[in-house]
């Protein structure tokens, strides 16, 4: 394979498959953990895992590869794709799932203000991580912490 082909494949994986990690954690939490261990502490731990793992991967990818486009796009599309993927997986576990529900949900989720805020914060995280300096890495980590704090307060 050529280097350009590997770059395109890694770009696809980072942007579109990275949101599957928090999605699988979230769906597992909703379907398995909540019925067995309903507690506020577990909910906070899973929220930290849901936002911490992909943000740290975006920061690491951006800092190592210095790829501004992929890092920024993976940050921008992380939260919207996470919400869409998790809704689809949770809807598929419902016995009354219909395609009309999916179409209505996708229309509703185009870009609400919450998604726009998260898209901006995560996009800036990926951008600053890919700049390659230690100061911009620190800014990216601070944006990641800011995203985590926003997610912890949402209920």
C-alpha positions as CSV (number, residue, x, y, z in Angstrom):
1,X,0.0,0.0,0.0
2,X,1.1,3.5,-0.7
3,X,1.6,6.1,2.0
4,X,-1.4,8.1,0.7
5,X,-3.7,5.1,0.9
6,X,-2.7,4.5,4.5
7,X,-3.3,8.2,5.3
8,X,-6.8,8.0,3.8
9,X,-7.6,4.8,5.7
10,X,-6.4,6.3,9.0
11,X,-8.4,9.4,8.3
12,X,-11.5,7.4,7.9
13,X,-10.9,5.3,11.0
14,X,-10.2,8.2,13.2
15,X,-13.1,10.3,12.1
16,X,-15.9,7.7,11.6
17,X,-14.9,4.8,13.8
18,X,-13.5,6.6,16.9
19,X,-17.0,7.5,18.1
20,X,-17.8,3.8,18.3
21,X,-15.6,3.5,21.4
22,X,-17.7,5.8,23.6
23,X,-20.9,4.5,21.9
24,X,-20.1,0.9,22.9
25,X,-19.3,2.0,26.5
26,X,-22.5,4.0,26.7
27,X,-24.7,1.3,25.3
28,X,-23.1,-1.3,27.6
29,X,-23.7,1.1,30.5
30,X,-27.3,1.7,29.6
31,X,-28.2,-2.0,29.0
32,X,-26.1,-3.7,31.6
33,X,-24.8,-1.5,34.3
34,X,-27.8,0.7,35.1
35,X,-30.1,-2.2,35.7
36,X,-27.5,-3.9,38.0
37,X,-25.8,-1.1,39.7
38,X,-27.7,2.2,39.6
39,X,-25.6,4.7,41.4
40,X,-24.5,8.3,40.8
41,X,-20.8,7.5,41.2
42,X,-20.9,4.8,38.4
43,X,-22.7,7.3,36.2
44,X,-19.9,9.9,36.7
45,X,-17.2,7.3,36.0
46,X,-18.8,6.2,32.8
47,X,-19.2,9.8,31.7
48,X,-15.5,10.4,32.3
49,X,-14.7,7.2,30.3
50,X,-17.1,8.2,27.5
51,X,-15.5,11.5,26.9
52,X,-12.0,10.9,28.2
53,X,-10.9,8.0,26.0
54,X,-11.8,9.5,22.6
55,X,-10.5,13.0,23.5
56,X,-7.2,11.5,24.7
57,X,-6.9,9.5,21.5
58,X,-7.6,12.6,19.4
59,X,-4.9,14.5,21.3
60,X,-2.4,11.7,21.0
61,X,-3.2,11.3,17.2
62,X,-2.9,15.0,16.6
63,X,0.3,15.4,18.5
64,X,2.0,12.4,17.0
65,X,1.0,12.9,13.4
66,X,0.7,16.7,13.2
67,X,-2.3,16.1,10.9
68,X,-4.5,19.2,11.4
69,X,-7.3,18.2,9.1
70,X,-8.0,14.8,10.5
71,X,-7.5,15.8,14.1
72,X,-9.8,18.8,13.8
73,X,-12.5,16.8,11.9
74,X,-12.3,13.9,14.3
75,X,-13.0,16.3,17.1
76,X,-15.8,18.1,15.3
77,X,-17.6,14.9,14.4
78,X,-17.0,13.0,17.6
79,X,-20.0,14.1,19.6
80,X,-22.6,14.2,16.7
81,X,-21.5,10.7,15.5
82,X,-21.5,9.5,19.1
83,X,-25.1,10.6,19.6
84,X,-26.2,9.1,16.3
85,X,-24.4,5.8,16.8
86,X,-25.7,5.4,20.4
87,X,-29.2,6.3,19.4
88,X,-29.2,3.8,16.6
89,X,-27.7,1.0,18.8
90,X,-30.1,1.7,21.6
91,X,-33.1,1.9,19.2
92,X,-32.1,-1.5,17.7
93,X,-32.6,-3.0,21.1
94,X,-36.1,-1.7,21.2
95,X,-38.8,-4.0,19.9
96,X,-40.8,-1.1,18.5
97,X,-38.1,0.5,16.4
98,X,-39.1,1.9,13.0
99,X,-37.2,3.6,10.3
100,X,-39.5,6.7,10.7
101,X,-38.2,7.1,14.2
102,X,-34.6,7.1,12.9
103,X,-35.4,9.7,10.2
104,X,-37.2,11.9,12.7
105,X,-34.3,11.6,15.1
106,X,-31.7,12.5,12.5
107,X,-33.7,15.6,11.5
108,X,-33.9,16.7,15.1
109,X,-30.1,16.1,15.7
110,X,-28.8,18.2,12.8
111,X,-26.9,20.8,14.9
112,X,-28.6,21.7,18.1
113,X,-26.8,24.3,20.3
114,X,-25.3,21.6,22.6
115,X,-23.8,19.7,19.7
116,X,-22.4,22.9,18.2
117,X,-20.7,23.7,21.5
118,X,-19.2,20.2,21.8
119,X,-18.2,20.3,18.1
120,X,-16.3,23.6,18.6
121,X,-14.6,22.4,21.8
122,X,-13.5,19.1,20.4
123,X,-12.5,20.6,17.0
124,X,-10.3,23.1,18.9
125,X,-8.9,20.2,20.9
126,X,-7.8,18.3,17.8
127,X,-6.5,21.4,16.1
128,X,-4.3,22.5,19.0
129,X,-3.1,19.0,19.6
130,X,-1.9,18.8,16.0
131,X,0.1,22.1,16.1
132,X,2.9,20.2,17.7
133,X,4.2,22.6,20.4
134,X,4.0,21.9,24.1
135,X,2.0,25.1,24.7
136,X,-0.6,24.0,22.1
137,X,-0.6,20.5,23.6
138,X,-1.4,22.1,27.0
139,X,-4.2,24.1,25.4
140,X,-5.6,20.9,23.8
141,X,-5.5,19.1,27.1
142,X,-7.3,22.0,28.8
143,X,-10.0,21.9,26.1
144,X,-10.3,18.2,26.7
145,X,-10.8,18.8,30.4
146,X,-13.4,21.5,29.6
147,X,-15.3,19.1,27.5
148,X,-15.2,16.5,30.3
149,X,-16.5,19.1,32.7
150,X,-19.4,20.0,30.3
151,X,-20.3,16.3,29.9
152,X,-20.2,15.8,33.7
153,X,-22.8,18.5,34.3
154,X,-25.2,17.5,31.6
155,X,-28.2,15.5,32.8
